[in-house]
Amino acid sequence: MTKKNWYESKDHLEIKNNQLFIGGLNTTVLAKQFGTPLYVYNGNRIVENFQRLKTAFIQASLPNIRIHYAMKANFHPAILRLLNQQNAFLDCVSPNEVLLGLKAGFSSEKILFTGTSVSNDDLKILLKAKVLINIDSLSQLKRLKKLVKSNAGKVRISVRWNPGSFGAGLHDHTITAGKHVKFGIPEKQVLNAFKLAKIFGFQVVGLHEHIGSGWKGKDVQTFLKTVSKTLSMAEKAEKVLGYSLEFVDLGGGPGIPYSVSQDFFPIQEYAKGIALAFQNSKLTCSIAIEPGRYVVGDSGILLTTVNTVEQKGSLIAGVDSGFNCLIRPAFYGAFHEIVNCNQVNSKQKQKYMVAGNLCESSDFFNESKYQSRPIPGIQEGTVLALLCAGAYGYAMSSNYNLRARPAEVLIWNKKAKIITRKDSFKEIVKKFR
Ligand SMILES: Cc1ncc(COP(=O)(O)O)c(C=O)c1O
């Protein structure tokens, strides 16, 4: 019996006759049917991930956890609708995310807006949408007061703080707490922010932290230190306000394995740690979290076809997508498993630089241009799958080089449906005057 590949899981990513299947469907057939480059998501896996998270909190005796899906990871309305059906709340980081969340069926009470460098125009849209506004700076708080004048009592806000030197993330650029960080109100000013918000007459209902994205197992302990610190700050904030908060939001961050060398995120340790810290506090409010990657990351793959195979400095497999489709390798040196969809486990491998079709020398899908990837059987026309591309994939895509953003397909109960068309030339250029 052949050993399973690390990413195989029942009813999600499976190998049958040496071919890669997702959600019960053959990836090579999907590539033929819908063309490449193509994002394919397994909706059943998204629901499974969400429910696994929820179950971990139920088992940790925190059944009323509020799970705000961080839609920045993947904002497709079809995915939002799936998560709305699971009773998810929503975490939005721009006014347009808020508007799309509402359009996808989330009620305004279930949406929390956490922005940075928020303009007055942004604030006007948020006020009209009646969503909860998470304050990121004193400047934002003061401008919000100017906009609402005597109506502050109708506006619900929370405060994002920076819990200090405890950032964590898979890359320096995904760490969002600590000294050299633009997010949140620093420790020294946070109680002052609560005082000011009270004087202004706002309904102040929550305290929020988000320390980074893409944690590995060891980051849980770092995170749990911030949880205790945040809960004790929430107790102090309640004293300032003179009433109880509705929630403390502990942000997103739980990671997923991208390669064989990374472990699955210890979700029980995470949930139990949060539950214990909460039980040890005097708080009676709800606890919220806002995961993005954990919910959608491993649900999606990017399919791409090999155009050219050529020995240059390295052996190059040139494909029909680029960092305009999936920027994580070029942006963060991120690792994505690359699989030959038709010959997954064939023994005869060669080492390739899997290179994109953009005119940029950083446009490749290996984690570095010095690390060629052993892949079996690549020829012109071979379909490759980049795994774990469901989060921060399409969401970060662009029309750089005037290349089209890829199409997207969602599988639900073994049926594939196109949910986004590939851009046409007309669509790409239609805004130009
Ligand atoms: C405020 C906020 N919440 C939640 C998230 C989601 O993070 P992740 O996808 O790592 O769970 C992010 C992402 O950076 C964020 O900025």
PDBQT file of the ligand as one rigid body, heavy atoms in Angstrom, charges set to zero:
ROOT
HETATM    1  C1  LIG A 501      -8.442  42.193  11.943  1.00  0.00    +0.000 C 
HETATM    2  C2  LIG A 501      -8.214  40.833  11.377  1.00  0.00    +0.000 A 
HETATM    3  N1  LIG A 501      -8.953  39.812  11.847  1.00  0.00    +0.000 NA
HETATM    4  C3  LIG A 501      -8.821  38.558  11.366  1.00  0.00    +0.000 A 
HETATM    5  C4  LIG A 501      -7.886  38.264  10.384  1.00  0.00    +0.000 A 
HETATM    6  C5  LIG A 501      -7.803  36.866   9.875  1.00  0.00    +0.000 C 
HETATM    7  O1  LIG A 501      -6.582  36.269  10.038  1.00  0.00    +0.000 OA
HETATM    8  P1  LIG A 501      -6.392  34.733   9.673  1.00  0.00    +0.000 P 
HETATM    9  O2  LIG A 501      -6.781  34.555   8.271  1.00  0.00    +0.000 OA
HETATM   10  O3  LIG A 501      -4.944  34.478   9.919  1.00  0.00    +0.000 OA
HETATM   11  O4  LIG A 501      -7.248  33.958  10.620  1.00  0.00    +0.000 OA
HETATM   12  C6  LIG A 501      -7.075  39.294   9.893  1.00  0.00    +0.000 A 
HETATM   13  C7  LIG A 501      -6.034  39.001   8.913  1.00  0.00    +0.000 C 
HETATM   14  O5  LIG A 501      -4.978  39.534   8.870  1.00  0.00    +0.000 OA
HETATM   15  C8  LIG A 501      -7.250  40.615  10.400  1.00  0.00    +0.000 A 
HETATM   16  O6  LIG A 501      -6.527  41.634   9.935  1.00  0.00    +0.000 OA
ENDROOT
TORSDOF 0
